[in-house]
């Protein structure tokens, strides 16, 4: 149990240091805002097709496109990858043939 505790303690200590700007080894990934409508248009997909292909609700997609809401977390990561490498994402999502 002490190894488990020490691991959690170390993580918390690092989080506190990072919040104080004292953790130079921390790697922070920041993703830029994306133009969701433009990404979808470049892929030649309707809202329904795009939402279905990437596991997004059509309602959420519409909110993003209107600017009512902004994607964040894994959705923002996916959209950034789609913006840069759409064919790689499509290939990765294509079922493998046996």
C-alpha positions, 0 to 999 in steps of 0.5 A: 500500500505504501508504494501506491500512496507514494505514487499518488503523493508524487503525482499530487506534488508534481501537480502542485509544482506545475500549478506554481510554474515550478515543473519544467519537465511537465509536457503540456499538449495544447490544441488549437481551436478548429473550424468544424464546419470547414473541416466537415466541408473539406471532407465532403460530408453532410452533418449526419455523415460526419457525426455518424463517422466520428461518433458525434451527435448531430446536435453537438456538431451543429452547436460547434458549427454555429459557435454556441459551444466549442469542442474540448478534450478528446473531441478537440484532439480528434478534430485537430487530427482530422484537420491535418490528416483526414485520410489517416483517421478515415483509414484507421476507422475502416474495418480491417478485412480478413 
